[in-house]
Amino acid sequence: MRTVTVQGVRIPAIGLGTSSLLGGVAKRMVRRALEIGYRHIDTAQNYGNEAEIGEAIRASAVPRQDIWLTTKIDRNRFRDGDLQRSVEDSVRKLGTKPDLVLLHWPNAKVPLRETVAALNEVKRRGLTREIGVSNFTAALVRQAVSLSEAPLIVNQVEYHPYLSQPTVLKAVRANGMALTAYSPLAKGRVFRDSTLRSIGARHGKTAGQVALRWLVQQDGVIAIPRSSREAHAESNLAIFDFELTGPEMNEIFALGSSGGRLVDPLGVAPAWDDLEATGQVGRNVKRLVRAVGARLRRRLR
């Protein structure tokens, strides 16, 4: 398994994302992923599957020290004291200490200084090996790094061929961090893309494998594709026996734009990097209209 080295720590370049994998599905997929060679599992407190993932890891023949396990702290538990208790809860559910704990989304209602200090205490107490952030913009990355005593080693964000992320990539690299890409297959959109399919045909690979290879071939980028099907998980891992050329990498970069974001929850997401002001306003208006419409429909029921 290829790894990304950050702050002297080696993290497997491909991991299994587990968002929305619940109960037996989560256990089955983690068990199978470890069997076929995955050594990186990603979860979160609000995924509701930490206990099942912990069971699957304990049942695996793979030694715990060979598995990189990440979990993320619910943004509603960012207050000092509550944050630490939430990680204690995660350790109990997982049945093991995670290797990496991330702040899941920014929360402007809690001072970042307070949250980062609490996150540092989690590391000092040995509840996790490393700490980092998720869904942080470049400005928030810089602020968090400046407030942290311990290195922040990862920013986990949405990243795929249709979403350009030059600003946040520059920020994480400047601060000695890696970028972990979630939704790396753009929720299945990559499989319909003629450019990715054409490149894949040259290498005997699928469009999805090309998209994942494009990510991990970038400096300091890790990908965590989610899958509920064992065959798909196996396919996602089979990306280390070929290499994209420079022109092919550039073809894929050309697919991206600042408007390619798929994960943008109202009231949770920050003001993202690399969005034109008018585009951001338009997106915010649409999200607000959807939210108001949903509230009105609930009242009319």
N, C-alpha and C positions, 0 to 999 in steps of 0.2 A: 504493500500500500504506500503510495506516494504521500509525503507529509509536507506541511508548510511550517517553517521554523520562524517563530516570533518571540522576541525577548528570551531566546534560549530554550523555548518550549516547542516541542514538535507536535503538531495537530494533524490528524489524517485529513487529506485534501477532499475526500468525499465522505459525507455522513448520511445517515438516514434521518430525514425529518419526520416527525410524528404528529404534527398538528392534525386534529380530528380523527386520529386513530384511537379508538376506545376499546376497553375491555379485552376480550379474546383476540381481536384483530391486532391490537397493539402488541400483545404478548407474542402472537404468532409471527408478526413481521419482524420484531426485534430479534427473536430467536433465530429466524431464518437468515436475517441480514448478517448476524454474527457467524452463522454456519458457512456462508458463502464468501466471507472475507471482509465485511464491514468492521471497522474498529472505531467508529465515531457515531454516537447516538445523540440526537438533539430533542429535548422536550421543554416543557414550561409548566409553571404552576397552574396556569389557567387552561392548559390542554386537558386536565383531568385524567391523566394517564401515568403519572409518576409511579404509582404503586405497581401497576402492571409492567412497566418498563423495568423496574427494579427486580420484579420476579423473573422476568425473562433473562436478565443479566445473570442473576444467581443460578438459574437453571442451565446456563450455557457452559460448554466445556472450555470456553475462552477465559483465560485468567483475567480477573478484574483489572489488574495493572496494565493490561494490554488494550483496554477499552477507554476511549475518550468520551466522557459523559458530560453533556451541557444541560443546564436548566436555566430558566429565566424567571425573574421575580415579577409578580403582578404589580402593575403601576399603582394600584390602590393600597399597596403595602410598603410604600416608600418612606414612611416616617421612621425616625430613629426608634429602635425598640421593636416596632412591628416588623420592620424589614428583617432584623435578625431572627425574630421568632418565625417568620415565614420560611427562612432558609432552614431553620431547625426542623420545621414541619416537612420540608422537602427531603431532608436527610432521612427522616423517619419513614416517609413514604417510599423513597427509593431504596432504603435499606443499605445505603452506601453514601459516602460523601462525593458530590459531583466534582469533576475536574475543573469545571468552569461555570461560574454564575454570572448571568447578565441582567442588567436592568432592562425589562422587556420593551417598554415604551417610555418616552419622556413624560413627566408629570409636572406641569408648570405650577400646580397648586402646592407643591412641596419644594422648598428651596433645594436646589441641586447640591449645595454644600452639605446640607444635612444628610441627603440620600447617599452621596459619595462617601461621607465619613462613616455611615452605617455599613456600607458595602465593604469598606476597608476593614472594619471591625470583624466582619464575617470571615475575611481572609486571615486576619491575625489570629482568630480563634481556631483556625484550622478546619472550618466547615467547608472550605473549598480550596482547591489548589491555586486557581487563578480567577480573576474578575474582569468584567468588561461591560459593554453596553449593547443595546439593540435599538434600531430605528432612530438613531441619533444623527442629526444633520452635522455638517462640517463644523459649524459654530459651536454646537453642543458638544461635539467630540473635544474640541480644543478647550472648552470650559471645563468639562469633566476631567480631562487629563491634568489641567492646572490645579484642580482641587484634590487630586488623588495622591496619597503617599505611595501606594503600590502601583506598579504598572497596570494600565488597562490594555489588554492584549487583543481584544476583538471588538469590532462593531458589526453586528449582524443586521443586514438590511436586504430589502428586495433588490435583486439584481438578475437580469436576464438580457438576451439580445435586443429586446425592444425598449429597455430603460437605460438611458445613459446615466452614468454615475461618476463623472470625472471629478467633481468637486469633493465628494466624500472620499473617493479613492485617494485623491491627493492628500486629504487631511489625515486619513488613517496611516498612510505610508510615512508622512512627515512626522507622525508621532509614534512610529515603531509598532504599529498595530497591523493585524490582519483583517480582511473583510470576509465575512461569511455570508454567502448569497442564499437567501431563501426564495421560494418560488422560482428556482432557476430554470424551470421548463415553461415559465409563463402560463401556468395552469393549463398546459397541453397545447397552447397555441403554436409552439415550435414545430410540432409534428406536421402541421399543415403548410409550413413555410417552404416555398420553392427554392430559395437560396440555400437553406440548411439541408434540404433534401438533395440538392445537386452536389453540394460539398460532400455530404455523406456517401453518395454513390461512388465518388472517387476513392473513398477509403473503405468501402464495404461496411459502412456504419449508418445508423438511423439519424434522423434530424435531431432527436433528443440527445443522442450520444455526442453529436457535433456541438450542440449548445453547451453541454456540460464540459466537454474538452476545451472549448473556447474560454470558459470561466477559469478552470484550474490551470490553464496555460498562462494566465495572467499572474504577474508577480503578487504574491501574498493573498490570493483569493482562494477561498474554500467554498464548496457547494454542498447543500444539504437537501437534495430532492426528496420529496415525500412520495411514498407509494403504499397502496394497500394491496398490491398484487406482487407476489413473489417473483414472477417472471420479469416484471418491470424493474424491480429492485436489482435483480441480477444484471439486466441490461445496463442500468445506470452505472454499475460498477465497472463495466467493460470498456473503459475509456483510456487506459494507460498503455495500449499497444499500438497507438498511432499518434501522429502529431500534425497539427494544422500548419500550413505554410504561412508566411507573413502576409501575402495577398489574401489568403482565405480568412485569416484573423481580421483583416481590414474590411473584407466583405461583410463580416458579421457585425463589426463595430458600426458599419454604415446603416444597419437596420435600426439602431437605437435612436431615441429622442427623449426629450424631457417630459413628454406627455404619455409615455408608455407605462405608467404606474398602474398596477392592478390592486394593490392593497393600500387603502387610504381612508381608514375609519374616521367618521365625523366625530369631533370632540376628543379624539385621541391622538391623531397624527399631528406632528409639528408642521411648520411652514417649510416644505421641502426645498432642498437645494435644486438649482438648475431648472426652475420653472419660470417661464416668462410671467411678468406681473399680470398681464391680461389673462393668460391661461390659468393662473392660480385663482384669480377672482372668479372666472367662469366656472371652474371646478368647485370652488367653495359654494357658489350660488346653487349649482345643481345639487350638491350634497345637502344644503340647507332646505331646498324645496322638497327633496325626498324625505328628509327627517320630519318636516312640518306636516307633509301629507300623511305620513305614517301615524303621527300623533292624532290628526283629525279623524282618520279611519278608525282608530281605537276608540275615540270618544263617541263615534256614531254607532258603534256596535251595541 
